[in-house]
Amino acid sequence: MVAQLKSFLRENHMLVIALVVQAIAIVAYAVKLETRVSTMETRGAPHVAERLGKIDQRLTAMEGQLAEHEARINRMLGEILKDKRP
């Protein structure tokens, strides 16, 4: 069994090296990703909440304008339809 393992490693040493390097790269990427997530959780959360608050304010203002425009359109349609009636 040990002889077969040694033989396999001799024949495929480049494959083993490539797999080890790839595993190291994956671990390094995972650490980098976790660091970025941690940074976003600590620094980014208030910033994101502030942006969402501003977006919410804009949406509220646009909803108010939409209601005003809808009322104007309805009033204009009412006047147009009154003129068309015999």
N, C-alpha and C positions, 0 to 999 in steps of 0.2 A: 504494500500500500504506500509506504513512504517512498519507495523507489519510483512508483508510478507518478506520485506527486512531484518529485524532483524532475522526472523526465518531462512532465507536462510544463513545469515552470521553465525549464531550459528551452523547450520548443516554442513556448508562447510568452517569453519574458516581455516582449514589447506590448503585447496585449494587456498583460498584468500591470505594466507601468502606466499604460494609457488609462486603464480603469481606476488605478489609484489616484492619478492626477485629476481625472474627472470627478471622483468622489471628493477630493480636496476642494475643487472649484465649486461644487454644489454646496458644500458646507460653508465656504467663504461667502457665496452669494446669499445663503440663508441668513448668515450673521449680518450682512450688509442690509438685507431687507428688514430684518427685525430692528436694526438700529434706526432705519428710516421710519418705520411704523412708530417706534417709541418717540422719536423726535416729533412726528406729527401729532401724537397724542398729547405731548407736553406743550409744544409751542403752537401747533396749528389749531387746536380746538377752539380757543377764544376767537381767533381770527375767522375761522369758518362760521362760528356762531354769529359774529358781527356781520359777516357778509349775508348770511341767511336772514338776519333781521332787516338789513337794508332791502333785500329782495322782497321780503314780506311787506315792507312799507310801500314799495313801488307797486306791488300787486294790489294793495288796498287802494292806493290812489287811482290806479287804472280801472279798478272795479267801480269806483265812484264816477269816473269820467264816462265809463261805459253806460252806467245807469242814466246819466245826464243825456248822453247822445241818443240812447234808446227813447227817452221821453221826447226829445226834440223830433226824432224821426216819426214817432207815433203821432205827434201833434201835426206835423207836416202832412202825413198821410191822411189824417182826419180832415184837414182843410182841402186837400186835393180831392178826396172822395166826396166831400160836401159839394164841391163845384161840379162834379160829374153827375150827381143825382138830379133827376128832372123835377 
